[in-house]
């Protein structure tokens, strides 16, 4: 795979959450209208390069063996799935699944959305911090949809071998949530209904000076939910 280096707006500023937008950490799974357990994962891999650019890949993964029907994914299996997907992106020069750049995506499946940061010193902010690692905002293109679809988030630490060949493992951060493909009020998006979201991902970046606090950097991607919700494909 020849990774495309993507350019995001990286800010040294504070984020302003969109008024009325729900937190991604609200629990919705299993409640009326939210009973569906995802059968697929949109996996977003983020790595920061030595030349001050960002490399990202998207990997769409469906839970099936061979060509069997897709099966629901148990949350307890996610850490292992994320580890295997991260290693796959690291090590496979030609991934077999759909891979393209960026978080400006179009989502048509009720799915787990995973943002994985393959870095030792860049950490996604977690639910105990204010602001958290992902907030919804109004951007310059007037994407003003507050969150009413992305819920059930949790933070994970995934250990992977150091990329530079050092012995041992480094601890990488991942943010996991479910995209329920809902519109305001809790109903599923209908045929050809679309909602575009603008959000910010917040990272704490370690200082090279021992004892100095980390600096918070912000990346501004977008994404669009497309109705109606579809089942994952039977074949890759």
PyMOL commands that set and color helices and strands:
alter all, ss='L'
color gray80, all
select helices_A, chain A and resi 75-91
alter helices_A, ss='H'
color red, helices_A
select strands_A, chain A and resi 5-6+10-11+40-48+54-62+99-100+105-109+111-117+122-124+134-136+150-161+169-179+194-205+215-230
alter strands_A, ss='S'
color yellow, strands_A
deselect
rebuild
show_as cartoon
